[in-house]
Amino acid sequence: FLAYNSFRADRKMVKIMLQDIFYVESMKDYVKVFTTQGTIITKQSISSVEAMLPERNFMRTHRSYIISLDKIKSFTAELIEINKTEIPIGKLYRNHVLKVLG
């Protein structure tokens, strides 16, 4: 699989290494990609970003969030902590998320 993806941001393509992504957050018409290098804002749907990311490394945890499985610090049945940020686990995703995380 590719070790990076390219996202359109500020009228240019920005290359992001997959291992640098903490999580992705949907903001209406935009998506914020939080990385070790900072935050990229791109005008894509969260579903299109989800389709670009490998399933073995990333997981949808909420209608507004995709997380990097490698970056999880801790989790409960309702929240996942990544990079000092608490990310909610949506009710529709909870069973799958908890099954994957064990």
MODELLER restraints for C-alpha pairs under 7 A, 6 or more apart:
rsr = mdl.restraints
at = mdl.atoms
rsr.add(forms.Gaussian(group=physical.xy_distance, feature=features.Distance(at['CA:3:A'], at['CA:17:A']), mean=5.86, stdev=0.5))
rsr.add(forms.Gaussian(group=physical.xy_distance, feature=features.Distance(at['CA:3:A'], at['CA:18:A']), mean=5.65, stdev=0.5))
rsr.add(forms.Gaussian(group=physical.xy_distance, feature=features.Distance(at['CA:4:A'], at['CA:15:A']), mean=6.57, stdev=0.5))
rsr.add(forms.Gaussian(group=physical.xy_distance, feature=features.Distance(at['CA:4:A'], at['CA:16:A']), mean=5.36, stdev=0.5))
rsr.add(forms.Gaussian(group=physical.xy_distance, feature=features.Distance(at['CA:4:A'], at['CA:17:A']), mean=4.06, stdev=0.5))
rsr.add(forms.Gaussian(group=physical.xy_distance, feature=features.Distance(at['CA:4:A'], at['CA:18:A']), mean=4.93, stdev=0.5))
rsr.add(forms.Gaussian(group=physical.xy_distance, feature=features.Distance(at['CA:5:A'], at['CA:15:A']), mean=5.76, stdev=0.5))
rsr.add(forms.Gaussian(group=physical.xy_distance, feature=features.Distance(at['CA:5:A'], at['CA:16:A']), mean=5.49, stdev=0.5))
rsr.add(forms.Gaussian(group=physical.xy_distance, feature=features.Distance(at['CA:5:A'], at['CA:17:A']), mean=6.54, stdev=0.5))
rsr.add(forms.Gaussian(group=physical.xy_distance, feature=features.Distance(at['CA:5:A'], at['CA:18:A']), mean=6.84, stdev=0.5))
rsr.add(forms.Gaussian(group=physical.xy_distance, feature=features.Distance(at['CA:6:A'], at['CA:13:A']), mean=5.93, stdev=0.5))
rsr.add(forms.Gaussian(group=physical.xy_distance, feature=features.Distance(at['CA:6:A'], at['CA:14:A']), mean=5.31, stdev=0.5))
rsr.add(forms.Gaussian(group=physical.xy_distance, feature=features.Distance(at['CA:6:A'], at['CA:15:A']), mean=4.31, stdev=0.5))
rsr.add(forms.Gaussian(group=physical.xy_distance, feature=features.Distance(at['CA:6:A'], at['CA:16:A']), mean=6.09, stdev=0.5))
rsr.add(forms.Gaussian(group=physical.xy_distance, feature=features.Distance(at['CA:7:A'], at['CA:13:A']), mean=5.42, stdev=0.5))
rsr.add(forms.Gaussian(group=physical.xy_distance, feature=features.Distance(at['CA:7:A'], at['CA:14:A']), mean=5.17, stdev=0.5))
rsr.add(forms.Gaussian(group=physical.xy_distance, feature=features.Distance(at['CA:7:A'], at['CA:15:A']), mean=6.46, stdev=0.5))
rsr.add(forms.Gaussian(group=physical.xy_distance, feature=features.Distance(at['CA:7:A'], at['CA:42:A']), mean=6.58, stdev=0.5))
rsr.add(forms.Gaussian(group=physical.xy_distance, feature=features.Distance(at['CA:8:A'], at['CA:14:A']), mean=6.09, stdev=0.5))
rsr.add(forms.Gaussian(group=physical.xy_distance, feature=features.Distance(at['CA:8:A'], at['CA:42:A']), mean=5.74, stdev=0.5))
rsr.add(forms.Gaussian(group=physical.xy_distance, feature=features.Distance(at['CA:9:A'], at['CA:40:A']), mean=6.77, stdev=0.5))
rsr.add(forms.Gaussian(group=physical.xy_distance, feature=features.Distance(at['CA:9:A'], at['CA:41:A']), mean=6.00, stdev=0.5))
rsr.add(forms.Gaussian(group=physical.xy_distance, feature=features.Distance(at['CA:9:A'], at['CA:42:A']), mean=4.98, stdev=0.5))
rsr.add(forms.Gaussian(group=physical.xy_distance, feature=features.Distance(at['CA:20:A'], at['CA:35:A']), mean=5.19, stdev=0.5))
rsr.add(forms.Gaussian(group=physical.xy_distance, feature=features.Distance(at['CA:20:A'], at['CA:36:A']), mean=5.22, stdev=0.5))
rsr.add(forms.Gaussian(group=physical.xy_distance, feature=features.Distance(at['CA:21:A'], at['CA:33:A']), mean=6.99, stdev=0.5))
rsr.add(forms.Gaussian(group=physical.xy_distance, feature=features.Distance(at['CA:21:A'], at['CA:34:A']), mean=5.97, stdev=0.5))
rsr.add(forms.Gaussian(group=physical.xy_distance, feature=features.Distance(at['CA:21:A'], at['CA:35:A']), mean=4.29, stdev=0.5))
rsr.add(forms.Gaussian(group=physical.xy_distance, feature=features.Distance(at['CA:21:A'], at['CA:36:A']), mean=6.62, stdev=0.5))
rsr.add(forms.Gaussian(group=physical.xy_distance, feature=features.Distance(at['CA:21:A'], at['CA:68:A']), mean=6.57, stdev=0.5))
rsr.add(forms.Gaussian(group=physical.xy_distance, feature=features.Distance(at['CA:22:A'], at['CA:34:A']), mean=5.56, stdev=0.5))
rsr.add(forms.Gaussian(group=physical.xy_distance, feature=features.Distance(at['CA:22:A'], at['CA:35:A']), mean=5.32, stdev=0.5))
rsr.add(forms.Gaussian(group=physical.xy_distance, feature=features.Distance(at['CA:22:A'], at['CA:67:A']), mean=6.40, stdev=0.5))
rsr.add(forms.Gaussian(group=physical.xy_distance, feature=features.Distance(at['CA:22:A'], at['CA:68:A']), mean=5.49, stdev=0.5))
rsr.add(forms.Gaussian(group=physical.xy_distance, feature=features.Distance(at['CA:22:A'], at['CA:71:A']), mean=5.95, stdev=0.5))
rsr.add(forms.Gaussian(group=physical.xy_distance, feature=features.Distance(at['CA:22:A'], at['CA:82:A']), mean=6.77, stdev=0.5))
rsr.add(forms.Gaussian(group=physical.xy_distance, feature=features.Distance(at['CA:23:A'], at['CA:33:A']), mean=6.25, stdev=0.5))
rsr.add(forms.Gaussian(group=physical.xy_distance, feature=features.Distance(at['CA:23:A'], at['CA:34:A']), mean=5.48, stdev=0.5))
rsr.add(forms.Gaussian(group=physical.xy_distance, feature=features.Distance(at['CA:23:A'], at['CA:66:A']), mean=5.62, stdev=0.5))
rsr.add(forms.Gaussian(group=physical.xy_distance, feature=features.Distance(at['CA:23:A'], at['CA:67:A']), mean=4.27, stdev=0.5))
rsr.add(forms.Gaussian(group=physical.xy_distance, feature=features.Distance(at['CA:23:A'], at['CA:68:A']), mean=5.70, stdev=0.5))
rsr.add(forms.Gaussian(group=physical.xy_distance, feature=features.Distance(at['CA:24:A'], at['CA:31:A']), mean=6.83, stdev=0.5))
rsr.add(forms.Gaussian(group=physical.xy_distance, feature=features.Distance(at['CA:24:A'], at['CA:32:A']), mean=5.67, stdev=0.5))
rsr.add(forms.Gaussian(group=physical.xy_distance, feature=features.Distance(at['CA:24:A'], at['CA:33:A']), mean=4.55, stdev=0.5))
rsr.add(forms.Gaussian(group=physical.xy_distance, feature=features.Distance(at['CA:24:A'], at['CA:34:A']), mean=6.05, stdev=0.5))
rsr.add(forms.Gaussian(group=physical.xy_distance, feature=features.Distance(at['CA:24:A'], at['CA:65:A']), mean=5.55, stdev=0.5))
rsr.add(forms.Gaussian(group=physical.xy_distance, feature=features.Distance(at['CA:24:A'], at['CA:66:A']), mean=5.03, stdev=0.5))
rsr.add(forms.Gaussian(group=physical.xy_distance, feature=features.Distance(at['CA:24:A'], at['CA:67:A']), mean=6.34, stdev=0.5))
rsr.add(forms.Gaussian(group=physical.xy_distance, feature=features.Distance(at['CA:25:A'], at['CA:31:A']), mean=5.68, stdev=0.5))
rsr.add(forms.Gaussian(group=physical.xy_distance, feature=features.Distance(at['CA:25:A'], at['CA:32:A']), mean=5.15, stdev=0.5))
rsr.add(forms.Gaussian(group=physical.xy_distance, feature=features.Distance(at['CA:25:A'], at['CA:33:A']), mean=6.56, stdev=0.5))
rsr.add(forms.Gaussian(group=physical.xy_distance, feature=features.Distance(at['CA:25:A'], at['CA:64:A']), mean=5.52, stdev=0.5))
rsr.add(forms.Gaussian(group=physical.xy_distance, feature=features.Distance(at['CA:25:A'], at['CA:65:A']), mean=4.75, stdev=0.5))
rsr.add(forms.Gaussian(group=physical.xy_distance, feature=features.Distance(at['CA:25:A'], at['CA:66:A']), mean=6.75, stdev=0.5))
rsr.add(forms.Gaussian(group=physical.xy_distance, feature=features.Distance(at['CA:26:A'], at['CA:32:A']), mean=6.35, stdev=0.5))
rsr.add(forms.Gaussian(group=physical.xy_distance, feature=features.Distance(at['CA:26:A'], at['CA:46:A']), mean=5.79, stdev=0.5))
rsr.add(forms.Gaussian(group=physical.xy_distance, feature=features.Distance(at['CA:26:A'], at['CA:64:A']), mean=4.72, stdev=0.5))
rsr.add(forms.Gaussian(group=physical.xy_distance, feature=features.Distance(at['CA:26:A'], at['CA:65:A']), mean=6.40, stdev=0.5))
rsr.add(forms.Gaussian(group=physical.xy_distance, feature=features.Distance(at['CA:29:A'], at['CA:43:A']), mean=6.20, stdev=0.5))
rsr.add(forms.Gaussian(group=physical.xy_distance, feature=features.Distance(at['CA:29:A'], at['CA:44:A']), mean=6.94, stdev=0.5))
rsr.add(forms.Gaussian(group=physical.xy_distance, feature=features.Distance(at['CA:29:A'], at['CA:45:A']), mean=6.76, stdev=0.5))
rsr.add(forms.Gaussian(group=physical.xy_distance, feature=features.Distance(at['CA:30:A'], at['CA:41:A']), mean=6.69, stdev=0.5))
rsr.add(forms.Gaussian(group=physical.xy_distance, feature=features.Distance(at['CA:30:A'], at['CA:42:A']), mean=5.68, stdev=0.5))
rsr.add(forms.Gaussian(group=physical.xy_distance, feature=features.Distance(at['CA:30:A'], at['CA:43:A']), mean=4.46, stdev=0.5))
rsr.add(forms.Gaussian(group=physical.xy_distance, feature=features.Distance(at['CA:30:A'], at['CA:44:A']), mean=5.76, stdev=0.5))
rsr.add(forms.Gaussian(group=physical.xy_distance, feature=features.Distance(at['CA:30:A'], at['CA:45:A']), mean=6.65, stdev=0.5))
rsr.add(forms.Gaussian(group=physical.xy_distance, feature=features.Distance(at['CA:31:A'], at['CA:41:A']), mean=5.74, stdev=0.5))
rsr.add(forms.Gaussian(group=physical.xy_distance, feature=features.Distance(at['CA:31:A'], at['CA:42:A']), mean=5.39, stdev=0.5))
rsr.add(forms.Gaussian(group=physical.xy_distance, feature=features.Distance(at['CA:31:A'], at['CA:43:A']), mean=6.23, stdev=0.5))
rsr.add(forms.Gaussian(group=physical.xy_distance, feature=features.Distance(at['CA:31:A'], at['CA:44:A']), mean=6.08, stdev=0.5))
rsr.add(forms.Gaussian(group=physical.xy_distance, feature=features.Distance(at['CA:31:A'], at['CA:45:A']), mean=6.56, stdev=0.5))
rsr.add(forms.Gaussian(group=physical.xy_distance, feature=features.Distance(at['CA:31:A'], at['CA:46:A']), mean=6.29, stdev=0.5))
rsr.add(forms.Gaussian(group=physical.xy_distance, feature=features.Distance(at['CA:32:A'], at['CA:39:A']), mean=6.45, stdev=0.5))
rsr.add(forms.Gaussian(group=physical.xy_distance, feature=features.Distance(at['CA:32:A'], at['CA:40:A']), mean=5.66, stdev=0.5))
rsr.add(forms.Gaussian(group=physical.xy_distance, feature=features.Distance(at['CA:32:A'], at['CA:41:A']), mean=4.56, stdev=0.5))
rsr.add(forms.Gaussian(group=physical.xy_distance, feature=features.Distance(at['CA:32:A'], at['CA:42:A']), mean=6.50, stdev=0.5))
rsr.add(forms.Gaussian(group=physical.xy_distance, feature=features.Distance(at['CA:33:A'], at['CA:39:A']), mean=5.55, stdev=0.5))
rsr.add(forms.Gaussian(group=physical.xy_distance, feature=features.Distance(at['CA:33:A'], at['CA:40:A']), mean=5.08, stdev=0.5))
rsr.add(forms.Gaussian(group=physical.xy_distance, feature=features.Distance(at['CA:33:A'], at['CA:41:A']), mean=6.36, stdev=0.5))
rsr.add(forms.Gaussian(group=physical.xy_distance, feature=features.Distance(at['CA:34:A'], at['CA:40:A']), mean=6.61, stdev=0.5))
rsr.add(forms.Gaussian(group=physical.xy_distance, feature=features.Distance(at['CA:57:A'], at['CA:68:A']), mean=5.87, stdev=0.5))
rsr.add(forms.Gaussian(group=physical.xy_distance, feature=features.Distance(at['CA:57:A'], at['CA:69:A']), mean=5.46, stdev=0.5))
rsr.add(forms.Gaussian(group=physical.xy_distance, feature=features.Distance(at['CA:57:A'], at['CA:70:A']), mean=6.82, stdev=0.5))
rsr.add(forms.Gaussian(group=physical.xy_distance, feature=features.Distance(at['CA:58:A'], at['CA:66:A']), mean=6.60, stdev=0.5))
rsr.add(forms.Gaussian(group=physical.xy_distance, feature=features.Distance(at['CA:58:A'], at['CA:67:A']), mean=5.50, stdev=0.5))
rsr.add(forms.Gaussian(group=physical.xy_distance, feature=features.Distance(at['CA:58:A'], at['CA:68:A']), mean=4.58, stdev=0.5))
rsr.add(forms.Gaussian(group=physical.xy_distance, feature=features.Distance(at['CA:58:A'], at['CA:69:A']), mean=5.55, stdev=0.5))
rsr.add(forms.Gaussian(group=physical.xy_distance, feature=features.Distance(at['CA:59:A'], at['CA:66:A']), mean=5.41, stdev=0.5))
rsr.add(forms.Gaussian(group=physical.xy_distance, feature=features.Distance(at['CA:59:A'], at['CA:67:A']), mean=5.44, stdev=0.5))
rsr.add(forms.Gaussian(group=physical.xy_distance, feature=features.Distance(at['CA:59:A'], at['CA:68:A']), mean=6.69, stdev=0.5))
rsr.add(forms.Gaussian(group=physical.xy_distance, feature=features.Distance(at['CA:59:A'], at['CA:69:A']), mean=6.90, stdev=0.5))
rsr.add(forms.Gaussian(group=physical.xy_distance, feature=features.Distance(at['CA:60:A'], at['CA:66:A']), mean=4.23, stdev=0.5))
rsr.add(forms.Gaussian(group=physical.xy_distance, feature=features.Distance(at['CA:60:A'], at['CA:67:A']), mean=6.42, stdev=0.5))
rsr.add(forms.Gaussian(group=physical.xy_distance, feature=features.Distance(at['CA:61:A'], at['CA:89:A']), mean=5.04, stdev=0.5))
rsr.add(forms.Gaussian(group=physical.xy_distance, feature=features.Distance(at['CA:61:A'], at['CA:90:A']), mean=6.12, stdev=0.5))
rsr.add(forms.Gaussian(group=physical.xy_distance, feature=features.Distance(at['CA:61:A'], at['CA:93:A']), mean=5.56, stdev=0.5))
rsr.add(forms.Gaussian(group=physical.xy_distance, feature=features.Distance(at['CA:61:A'], at['CA:97:A']), mean=6.47, stdev=0.5))
rsr.add(forms.Gaussian(group=physical.xy_distance, feature=features.Distance(at['CA:62:A'], at['CA:88:A']), mean=6.64, stdev=0.5))
rsr.add(forms.Gaussian(group=physical.xy_distance, feature=features.Distance(at['CA:62:A'], at['CA:89:A']), mean=5.37, stdev=0.5))
rsr.add(forms.Gaussian(group=physical.xy_distance, feature=features.Distance(at['CA:62:A'], at['CA:90:A']), mean=4.42, stdev=0.5))
rsr.add(forms.Gaussian(group=physical.xy_distance, feature=features.Distance(at['CA:62:A'], at['CA:93:A']), mean=6.24, stdev=0.5))
rsr.add(forms.Gaussian(group=physical.xy_distance, feature=features.Distance(at['CA:71:A'], at['CA:82:A']), mean=5.89, stdev=0.5))
rsr.add(forms.Gaussian(group=physical.xy_distance, feature=features.Distance(at['CA:72:A'], at['CA:80:A']), mean=6.81, stdev=0.5))
rsr.add(forms.Gaussian(group=physical.xy_distance, feature=features.Distance(at['CA:72:A'], at['CA:81:A']), mean=6.02, stdev=0.5))
rsr.add(forms.Gaussian(group=physical.xy_distance, feature=features.Distance(at['CA:72:A'], at['CA:82:A']), mean=5.03, stdev=0.5))
rsr.add(forms.Gaussian(group=physical.xy_distance, feature=features.Distance(at['CA:73:A'], at['CA:81:A']), mean=5.46, stdev=0.5))
rsr.add(forms.Gaussian(group=physical.xy_distance, feature=features.Distance(at['CA:73:A'], at['CA:82:A']), mean=5.51, stdev=0.5))
rsr.add(forms.Gaussian(group=physical.xy_distance, feature=features.Distance(at['CA:74:A'], at['CA:80:A']), mean=5.98, stdev=0.5))
rsr.add(forms.Gaussian(group=physical.xy_distance, feature=features.Distance(at['CA:74:A'], at['CA:81:A']), mean=5.22, stdev=0.5))
rsr.add(forms.Gaussian(group=physical.xy_distance, feature=features.Distance(at['CA:75:A'], at['CA:81:A']), mean=5.96, stdev=0.5))
rsr.add(forms.Gaussian(group=physical.xy_distance, feature=features.Distance(at['CA:78:A'], at['CA:88:A']), mean=5.87, stdev=0.5))
rsr.add(forms.Gaussian(group=physical.xy_distance, feature=features.Distance(at['CA:78:A'], at['CA:89:A']), mean=5.08, stdev=0.5))
rsr.add(forms.Gaussian(group=physical.xy_distance, feature=features.Distance(at['CA:79:A'], at['CA:86:A']), mean=6.02, stdev=0.5))
rsr.add(forms.Gaussian(group=physical.xy_distance, feature=features.Distance(at['CA:79:A'], at['CA:87:A']), mean=5.44, stdev=0.5))
rsr.add(forms.Gaussian(group=physical.xy_distance, feature=features.Distance(at['CA:79:A'], at['CA:88:A']), mean=4.59, stdev=0.5))
rsr.add(forms.Gaussian(group=physical.xy_distance, feature=features.Distance(at['CA:79:A'], at['CA:89:A']), mean=5.49, stdev=0.5))
rsr.add(forms.Gaussian(group=physical.xy_distance, feature=features.Distance(at['CA:80:A'], at['CA:86:A']), mean=5.62, stdev=0.5))
rsr.add(forms.Gaussian(group=physical.xy_distance, feature=features.Distance(at['CA:80:A'], at['CA:87:A']), mean=5.08, stdev=0.5))
rsr.add(forms.Gaussian(group=physical.xy_distance, feature=features.Distance(at['CA:80:A'], at['CA:88:A']), mean=6.43, stdev=0.5))
rsr.add(forms.Gaussian(group=physical.xy_distance, feature=features.Distance(at['CA:81:A'], at['CA:87:A']), mean=6.19, stdev=0.5))
